[in-house]
Amino acid sequence: MTKKEKFELVENFIMENREAHYRLAYSYVRNKENALDIVQDAILKALKSIDRLEELTYMKTWFYRIVVNTAIDFIRKHRRVTVMDDDILNIHLPALKDDMIDMDLQEAVDLLPTKYKSVIILRFFEDLKIDEIAEITGENVNTIKTRLYAALKKLRIEIGEEFRL
């Protein structure tokens, strides 16, 4: 396969799944503009490192890994600055009971250490399998399982026993 053909396949994959990529980035930063910046940076990184993608069957995990790492880098660089998104402002307005549970869940996930937060986001918000998460994070499957169970335990403690994923 030529580099041009590989480039076109990656470009098509990115375009076809742009909502999922945005949603993944947004789940880390909770801000529309920052999520778009992360996706844009991830696309640029992916296109620059397209030669590292050896197996096209791993394109999804390869690109998700780039998005996750870009989001984590963004958070580290901008840790001190927090921009309040319109959606976040709406969360703090009077809400229905169901909205309060969602807010509690979002806040609890945001409070998790990055290694646990990544596993929860990828497993439950992106509906990825354990082995795909292991590939994206560069960890082994047993480590991901351990982190998943530890993260769920932390969430149950934070939100309360009525919480079940």
Disulfide bonds with the S-S distance in Angstrom:
none
